Amino acid sequence: MRWITRMQADAQGPHESIIRAGDERILNWTPSLTRGTYRVRARLIYDLNRYNDKRLTGDQTEMYRTSLSLILKGR
């Protein structure tokens, strides 16, 4: 059964490992942006089966949601 799980994970492409209770994760993201006002939104979702199609949300629970407003003055 584990090989099926690995095949599903490989088919999804690169992915992060599971976040366990007490873990911290820092994700780096460097978008190419021009001057302007932006809002970055992030959600942490607990999914009982992370290999399901993303449209199947019945087994998902949103654990946390946050947003950050940015004003980019350079460039």
Biopython code that builds the backbone (N, CA, C, O; Angstrom):
import numpy as np
from Bio.PDB.StructureBuilder import StructureBuilder

atoms = [
    (1, "MET", "N", (0.817, -1.194, 0.000)),
    (1, "MET", "CA", (0.000, 0.000, 0.000)),
    (1, "MET", "C", (0.864, 1.262, 0.000)),
    (1, "MET", "O", (0.471, 2.274, -0.581)),
    (2, "ARG", "N", (2.022, 1.218, 0.636)),
    (2, "ARG", "CA", (2.876, 2.412, 0.674)),
    (2, "ARG", "C", (3.345, 2.828, -0.713)),
    (2, "ARG", "O", (3.520, 4.019, -0.970)),
    (3, "TRP", "N", (3.551, 1.874, -1.605)),
    (3, "TRP", "CA", (4.028, 2.223, -2.948)),
    (3, "TRP", "C", (2.971, 3.016, -3.706)),
    (3, "TRP", "O", (3.313, 3.863, -4.532)),
    (4, "ILE", "N", (1.685, 2.754, -3.438)),
    (4, "ILE", "CA", (0.617, 3.533, -4.078)),
    (4, "ILE", "C", (0.686, 4.979, -3.597)),
    (4, "ILE", "O", (0.551, 5.911, -4.390)),
    (5, "THR", "N", (0.895, 5.157, -2.308)),
    (5, "THR", "CA", (1.018, 6.497, -1.745)),
    (5, "THR", "C", (2.193, 7.230, -2.363)),
    (5, "THR", "O", (2.075, 8.404, -2.714)),
    (6, "ARG", "N", (3.311, 6.563, -2.499)),
    (6, "ARG", "CA", (4.491, 7.194, -3.110)),
    (6, "ARG", "C", (4.221, 7.576, -4.563)),
    (6, "ARG", "O", (4.633, 8.644, -5.015)),
    (7, "MET", "N", (3.529, 6.701, -5.291)),
    (7, "MET", "CA", (3.214, 6.997, -6.689)),
    (7, "MET", "C", (2.307, 8.224, -6.783)),
    (7, "MET", "O", (2.495, 9.060, -7.667)),
    (8, "GLN", "N", (1.326, 8.342, -5.884)),
    (8, "GLN", "CA", (0.444, 9.496, -5.881)),
    (8, "GLN", "C", (1.227, 10.765, -5.579)),
    (8, "GLN", "O", (1.009, 11.795, -6.216)),
    (9, "ALA", "N", (2.133, 10.698, -4.618)),
    (9, "ALA", "CA", (2.945, 11.867, -4.264)),
    (9, "ALA", "C", (3.846, 12.262, -5.425)),
    (9, "ALA", "O", (3.978, 13.448, -5.729)),
    (10, "ASP", "N", (4.465, 11.287, -6.075)),
    (10, "ASP", "CA", (5.335, 11.581, -7.212)),
    (10, "ASP", "C", (4.560, 12.206, -8.363)),
    (10, "ASP", "O", (5.072, 13.089, -9.051)),
    (11, "ALA", "N", (3.330, 11.752, -8.574)),
    (11, "ALA", "CA", (2.513, 12.288, -9.659)),
    (11, "ALA", "C", (2.163, 13.753, -9.433)),
    (11, "ALA", "O", (1.953, 14.489, -10.397)),
    (12, "GLN", "N", (2.098, 14.194, -8.166)),
    (12, "GLN", "CA", (1.786, 15.586, -7.849)),
    (12, "GLN", "C", (2.976, 16.506, -8.078)),
    (12, "GLN", "O", (2.808, 17.725, -8.110)),
    (13, "GLY", "N", (4.156, 15.960, -8.235)),
    (13, "GLY", "CA", (5.334, 16.780, -8.415)),
    (13, "GLY", "C", (5.947, 17.157, -7.080)),
    (13, "GLY", "O", (5.611, 16.564, -6.054)),
    (14, "PRO", "N", (6.850, 18.145, -7.081)),
    (14, "PRO", "CA", (7.516, 18.547, -5.831)),
    (14, "PRO", "C", (6.494, 18.989, -4.784)),
    (14, "PRO", "O", (5.527, 19.680, -5.105)),
    (15, "HIS", "N", (6.712, 18.592, -3.550)),
    (15, "HIS", "CA", (5.791, 18.956, -2.485)),
    (15, "HIS", "C", (6.526, 19.002, -1.158)),
    (15, "HIS", "O", (7.612, 18.444, -1.003)),
    (16, "GLU", "N", (5.914, 19.673, -0.222)),
    (16, "GLU", "CA", (6.456, 19.779, 1.125)),
    (16, "GLU", "C", (6.105, 18.527, 1.913)),
    (16, "GLU", "O", (5.098, 17.875, 1.638)),
    (17, "SER", "N", (6.925, 18.198, 2.879)),
    (17, "SER", "CA", (6.605, 17.074, 3.751)),
    (17, "SER", "C", (5.498, 17.483, 4.724)),
    (17, "SER", "O", (5.206, 18.669, 4.879)),
    (18, "ILE", "N", (4.896, 16.514, 5.365)),
    (18, "ILE", "CA", (3.806, 16.756, 6.297)),
    (18, "ILE", "C", (4.280, 17.646, 7.449)),
    (18, "ILE", "O", (5.398, 17.486, 7.941)),
    (19, "ILE", "N", (3.433, 18.577, 7.874)),
    (19, "ILE", "CA", (3.726, 19.398, 9.051)),
    (19, "ILE", "C", (3.087, 18.705, 10.251)),
    (19, "ILE", "O", (1.872, 18.513, 10.295)),
    (20, "ARG", "N", (3.902, 18.343, 11.199)),
    (20, "ARG", "CA", (3.408, 17.638, 12.383)),
    (20, "ARG", "C", (3.190, 18.639, 13.529)),
    (20, "ARG", "O", (3.702, 19.758, 13.489)),
    (21, "ALA", "N", (2.435, 18.229, 14.535)),
    (21, "ALA", "CA", (2.160, 19.089, 15.685)),
    (21, "ALA", "C", (3.471, 19.612, 16.268)),
    (21, "ALA", "O", (4.390, 18.833, 16.525)),
    (22, "GLY", "N", (3.562, 20.913, 16.476)),
    (22, "GLY", "CA", (4.754, 21.519, 17.057)),
    (22, "GLY", "C", (5.807, 21.904, 16.032)),
    (22, "GLY", "O", (6.755, 22.615, 16.366)),
    (23, "ASP", "N", (5.664, 21.447, 14.780)),
    (23, "ASP", "CA", (6.633, 21.788, 13.741)),
    (23, "ASP", "C", (6.477, 23.240, 13.315)),
    (23, "ASP", "O", (5.396, 23.819, 13.419)),
    (24, "GLU", "N", (7.555, 23.811, 12.841)),
    (24, "GLU", "CA", (7.524, 25.134, 12.227)),
    (24, "GLU", "C", (8.026, 24.991, 10.811)),
    (24, "GLU", "O", (8.880, 24.149, 10.532)),
    (25, "ARG", "N", (7.502, 25.808, 9.911)),
    (25, "ARG", "CA", (7.910, 25.731, 8.519)),
    (25, "ARG", "C", (8.054, 27.141, 7.984)),
    (25, "ARG", "O", (7.161, 27.968, 8.170)),
    (26, "ILE", "N", (9.143, 27.423, 7.335)),
    (26, "ILE", "CA", (9.361, 28.712, 6.682)),
    (26, "ILE", "C", (9.426, 28.434, 5.188)),
    (26, "ILE", "O", (10.264, 27.660, 4.726)),
    (27, "LEU", "N", (8.542, 29.068, 4.442)),
    (27, "LEU", "CA", (8.510, 28.911, 2.996)),
    (27, "LEU", "C", (9.029, 30.188, 2.364)),
    (27, "LEU", "O", (8.540, 31.277, 2.665)),
    (28, "ASN", "N", (10.000, 30.063, 1.506)),
    (28, "ASN", "CA", (10.551, 31.222, 0.800)),
    (28, "ASN", "C", (9.808, 31.410, -0.513)),
    (28, "ASN", "O", (9.535, 30.451, -1.234)),
    (29, "TRP", "N", (9.487, 32.657, -0.807)),
    (29, "TRP", "CA", (8.770, 32.992, -2.031)),
    (29, "TRP", "C", (9.261, 34.349, -2.478)),
    (29, "TRP", "O", (9.164, 35.316, -1.722)),
    (30, "THR", "N", (9.784, 34.448, -3.682)),
    (30, "THR", "CA", (10.338, 35.691, -4.178)),
    (30, "THR", "C", (9.683, 36.034, -5.515)),
    (30, "THR", "O", (10.250, 35.754, -6.571)),
    (31, "PRO", "N", (8.501, 36.634, -5.479)),
    (31, "PRO", "CA", (7.839, 36.989, -6.741)),
    (31, "PRO", "C", (8.478, 38.215, -7.379)),
    (31, "PRO", "O", (9.059, 39.050, -6.686)),
    (32, "SER", "N", (8.373, 38.318, -8.664)),
    (32, "SER", "CA", (8.849, 39.499, -9.379)),
    (32, "SER", "C", (7.694, 40.493, -9.443)),
    (32, "SER", "O", (6.717, 40.275, -10.160)),
    (33, "LEU", "N", (7.809, 41.586, -8.690)),
    (33, "LEU", "CA", (6.714, 42.541, -8.571)),
    (33, "LEU", "C", (7.151, 43.931, -9.006)),
    (33, "LEU", "O", (8.316, 44.308, -8.881)),
    (34, "THR", "N", (6.199, 44.668, -9.512)),
    (34, "THR", "CA", (6.434, 46.080, -9.810)),
    (34, "THR", "C", (5.881, 46.901, -8.655)),
    (34, "THR", "O", (5.282, 46.355, -7.728)),
    (35, "ARG", "N", (6.082, 48.208, -8.712)),
    (35, "ARG", "CA", (5.538, 49.084, -7.672)),
    (35, "ARG", "C", (4.046, 48.893, -7.531)),
    (35, "ARG", "O", (3.337, 48.689, -8.516)),
    (36, "GLY", "N", (3.578, 48.960, -6.304)),
    (36, "GLY", "CA", (2.138, 48.849, -6.104)),
    (36, "GLY", "C", (1.794, 48.356, -4.715)),
    (36, "GLY", "O", (2.662, 48.173, -3.862)),
    (37, "THR", "N", (0.511, 48.147, -4.513)),
    (37, "THR", "CA", (-0.003, 47.645, -3.248)),
    (37, "THR", "C", (-0.450, 46.210, -3.452)),
    (37, "THR", "O", (-1.155, 45.896, -4.411)),
    (38, "TYR", "N", (-0.036, 45.351, -2.551)),
    (38, "TYR", "CA", (-0.332, 43.922, -2.675)),
    (38, "TYR", "C", (-0.866, 43.383, -1.354)),
    (38, "TYR", "O", (-0.623, 43.956, -0.291)),
    (39, "ARG", "N", (-1.591, 42.287, -1.434)),
    (39, "ARG", "CA", (-2.039, 41.571, -0.244)),
    (39, "ARG", "C", (-1.661, 40.109, -0.449)),
    (39, "ARG", "O", (-2.037, 39.488, -1.442)),
    (40, "VAL", "N", (-0.912, 39.575, 0.508)),
    (40, "VAL", "CA", (-0.536, 38.163, 0.495)),
    (40, "VAL", "C", (-1.472, 37.445, 1.459)),
    (40, "VAL", "O", (-1.597, 37.835, 2.620)),
    (41, "ARG", "N", (-2.126, 36.399, 0.975)),
    (41, "ARG", "CA", (-3.040, 35.622, 1.811)),
    (41, "ARG", "C", (-2.519, 34.196, 1.934)),
    (41, "ARG", "O", (-2.039, 33.609, 0.964)),
    (42, "ALA", "N", (-2.621, 33.653, 3.141)),
    (42, "ALA", "CA", (-2.166, 32.279, 3.381)),
    (42, "ALA", "C", (-3.203, 31.545, 4.220)),
    (42, "ALA", "O", (-3.828, 32.124, 5.109)),
    (43, "ARG", "N", (-3.374, 30.254, 3.922)),
    (43, "ARG", "CA", (-4.283, 29.408, 4.694)),
    (43, "ARG", "C", (-3.563, 28.108, 5.030)),
    (43, "ARG", "O", (-2.835, 27.561, 4.203)),
    (44, "LEU", "N", (-3.768, 27.626, 6.233)),
    (44, "LEU", "CA", (-3.265, 26.323, 6.655)),
    (44, "LEU", "C", (-4.469, 25.393, 6.723)),
    (44, "LEU", "O", (-5.396, 25.617, 7.500)),
    (45, "ILE", "N", (-4.445, 24.341, 5.898)),
    (45, "ILE", "CA", (-5.581, 23.433, 5.800)),
    (45, "ILE", "C", (-5.142, 22.028, 6.181)),
    (45, "ILE", "O", (-4.166, 21.501, 5.647)),
    (46, "TYR", "N", (-5.872, 21.432, 7.108)),
    (46, "TYR", "CA", (-5.655, 20.039, 7.490)),
    (46, "TYR", "C", (-6.483, 19.183, 6.542)),
    (46, "TYR", "O", (-7.696, 19.364, 6.437)),
    (47, "ASP", "N", (-5.834, 18.257, 5.854)),
    (47, "ASP", "CA", (-6.498, 17.414, 4.860)),
    (47, "ASP", "C", (-6.292, 15.953, 5.227)),
    (47, "ASP", "O", (-5.153, 15.497, 5.326)),
    (48, "LEU", "N", (-7.369, 15.218, 5.430)),
    (48, "LEU", "CA", (-7.261, 13.807, 5.792)),
    (48, "LEU", "C", (-6.619, 12.981, 4.684)),
    (48, "LEU", "O", (-5.955, 11.984, 4.968)),
    (49, "ASN", "N", (-6.804, 13.374, 3.435)),
    (49, "ASN", "CA", (-6.191, 12.656, 2.318)),
    (49, "ASN", "C", (-5.609, 13.678, 1.357)),
    (49, "ASN", "O", (-6.314, 14.180, 0.481)),
    (50, "ARG", "N", (-4.342, 13.986, 1.511)),
    (50, "ARG", "CA", (-3.724, 15.033, 0.709)),
    (50, "ARG", "C", (-3.564, 14.661, -0.756)),
    (50, "ARG", "O", (-3.138, 15.495, -1.555)),
    (51, "TYR", "N", (-3.895, 13.423, -1.129)),
    (51, "TYR", "CA", (-3.776, 12.999, -2.526)),
    (51, "TYR", "C", (-5.081, 13.152, -3.289)),
    (51, "TYR", "O", (-5.123, 12.913, -4.496)),
    (52, "ASN", "N", (-6.157, 13.550, -2.595)),
    (52, "ASN", "CA", (-7.428, 13.800, -3.272)),
    (52, "ASN", "C", (-7.281, 14.961, -4.238)),
    (52, "ASN", "O", (-6.373, 15.782, -4.113)),
    (53, "ASP", "N", (-8.176, 15.015, -5.190)),
    (53, "ASP", "CA", (-8.291, 16.165, -6.069)),
    (53, "ASP", "C", (-8.543, 17.389, -5.183)),
    (53, "ASP", "O", (-9.316, 17.302, -4.230)),
    (54, "LYS", "N", (-7.913, 18.513, -5.475)),
    (54, "LYS", "CA", (-8.024, 19.722, -4.649)),
    (54, "LYS", "C", (-9.464, 20.246, -4.562)),
    (54, "LYS", "O", (-9.798, 20.989, -3.640)),
    (55, "ARG", "N", (-10.306, 19.863, -5.511)),
    (55, "ARG", "CA", (-11.701, 20.315, -5.477)),
    (55, "ARG", "C", (-12.520, 19.553, -4.437)),
    (55, "ARG", "O", (-13.600, 20.007, -4.060)),
    (56, "LEU", "N", (-12.028, 18.404, -3.967)),
    (56, "LEU", "CA", (-12.733, 17.628, -2.951)),
    (56, "LEU", "C", (-12.347, 18.174, -1.579)),
    (56, "LEU", "O", (-11.255, 17.902, -1.079)),
    (57, "THR", "N", (-13.238, 18.934, -0.984)),
    (57, "THR", "CA", (-12.904, 19.636, 0.259)),
    (57, "THR", "C", (-13.633, 19.083, 1.473)),
    (57, "THR", "O", (-13.504, 19.632, 2.567)),
    (58, "GLY", "N", (-14.401, 18.001, 1.303)),
    (58, "GLY", "CA", (-15.194, 17.468, 2.401)),
    (58, "GLY", "C", (-14.384, 16.967, 3.576)),
    (58, "GLY", "O", (-14.879, 16.949, 4.703)),
    (59, "ASP", "N", (-13.136, 16.555, 3.336)),
    (59, "ASP", "CA", (-12.300, 16.040, 4.427)),
    (59, "ASP", "C", (-11.217, 17.043, 4.840)),
    (59, "ASP", "O", (-10.218, 16.669, 5.455)),
    (60, "GLN", "N", (-11.422, 18.319, 4.496)),
    (60, "GLN", "CA", (-10.448, 19.357, 4.830)),
    (60, "GLN", "C", (-10.990, 20.265, 5.935)),
    (60, "GLN", "O", (-12.189, 20.534, 6.008)),
    (61, "THR", "N", (-10.084, 20.728, 6.786)),
    (61, "THR", "CA", (-10.436, 21.672, 7.844)),
    (61, "THR", "C", (-9.436, 22.819, 7.814)),
    (61, "THR", "O", (-8.228, 22.599, 7.904)),
    (62, "GLU", "N", (-9.935, 24.031, 7.688)),
    (62, "GLU", "CA", (-9.048, 25.193, 7.717)),
    (62, "GLU", "C", (-8.637, 25.445, 9.160)),
    (62, "GLU", "O", (-9.484, 25.664, 10.026)),
    (63, "MET", "N", (-7.330, 25.414, 9.413)),
    (63, "MET", "CA", (-6.805, 25.572, 10.763)),
    (63, "MET", "C", (-6.408, 27.021, 11.069)),
    (63, "MET", "O", (-6.495, 27.466, 12.213)),
    (64, "TYR", "N", (-5.975, 27.746, 10.044)),
    (64, "TYR", "CA", (-5.484, 29.099, 10.268)),
    (64, "TYR", "C", (-5.563, 29.870, 8.957)),
    (64, "TYR", "O", (-5.404, 29.300, 7.877)),
    (65, "ARG", "N", (-5.809, 31.170, 9.063)),
    (65, "ARG", "CA", (-5.855, 32.045, 7.894)),
    (65, "ARG", "C", (-5.251, 33.378, 8.293)),
    (65, "ARG", "O", (-5.512, 33.880, 9.386)),
    (66, "THR", "N", (-4.445, 33.953, 7.410)),
    (66, "THR", "CA", (-3.854, 35.255, 7.701)),
    (66, "THR", "C", (-3.617, 36.001, 6.395)),
    (66, "THR", "O", (-3.637, 35.400, 5.321)),
    (67, "SER", "N", (-3.396, 37.294, 6.484)),
    (67, "SER", "CA", (-3.053, 38.086, 5.309)),
    (67, "SER", "C", (-2.093, 39.191, 5.714)),
    (67, "SER", "O", (-2.030, 39.590, 6.876)),
    (68, "LEU", "N", (-1.359, 39.669, 4.743)),
    (68, "LEU", "CA", (-0.364, 40.708, 4.970)),
    (68, "LEU", "C", (-0.444, 41.693, 3.813)),
    (68, "LEU", "O", (-0.352, 41.297, 2.652)),
    (69, "SER", "N", (-0.616, 42.973, 4.124)),
    (69, "SER", "CA", (-0.639, 44.008, 3.091)),
    (69, "SER", "C", (0.764, 44.564, 2.911)),
    (69, "SER", "O", (1.484, 44.797, 3.882)),
    (70, "LEU", "N", (1.143, 44.774, 1.648)),
    (70, "LEU", "CA", (2.479, 45.288, 1.326)),
    (70, "LEU", "C", (2.356, 46.459, 0.362)),
    (70, "LEU", "O", (1.498, 46.467, -0.521)),
    (71, "ILE", "N", (3.213, 47.434, 0.542)),
    (71, "ILE", "CA", (3.330, 48.517, -0.413)),
    (71, "ILE", "C", (4.761, 48.504, -0.912)),
    (71, "ILE", "O", (5.697, 48.703, -0.136)),
    (72, "LEU", "N", (4.933, 48.270, -2.199)),
    (72, "LEU", "CA", (6.260, 48.193, -2.817)),
    (72, "LEU", "C", (6.528, 49.529, -3.499)),
    (72, "LEU", "O", (5.848, 49.901, -4.456)),
    (73, "LYS", "N", (7.538, 50.251, -2.986)),
    (73, "LYS", "CA", (7.822, 51.595, -3.494)),
    (73, "LYS", "C", (8.972, 51.642, -4.491)),
    (73, "LYS", "O", (9.048, 52.578, -5.286)),
    (74, "GLY", "N", (9.866, 50.662, -4.474)),
    (74, "GLY", "CA", (11.030, 50.672, -5.365)),
    (74, "GLY", "C", (10.702, 50.173, -6.753)),
    (74, "GLY", "O", (9.547, 49.909, -7.087)),
    (75, "ARG", "N", (11.742, 50.050, -7.552)),
    (75, "ARG", "CA", (11.687, 49.518, -8.924)),
    (75, "ARG", "C", (10.959, 50.438, -9.820)),
    (75, "ARG", "O", (10.814, 50.156, -11.009)),
]
sb = StructureBuilder()
sb.init_structure("model")
sb.init_model(0)
sb.init_chain("A")
sb.init_seg("    ")
for serial, (resi, resn, name, xyz) in enumerate(atoms, 1):
    if name == "N":
        sb.init_residue(resn, " ", resi, " ")
    sb.init_atom(name, np.array(xyz, "f"), 0.0, 1.0, " ", f" {name:<3s}", serial, name[0])
structure = sb.get_structure()
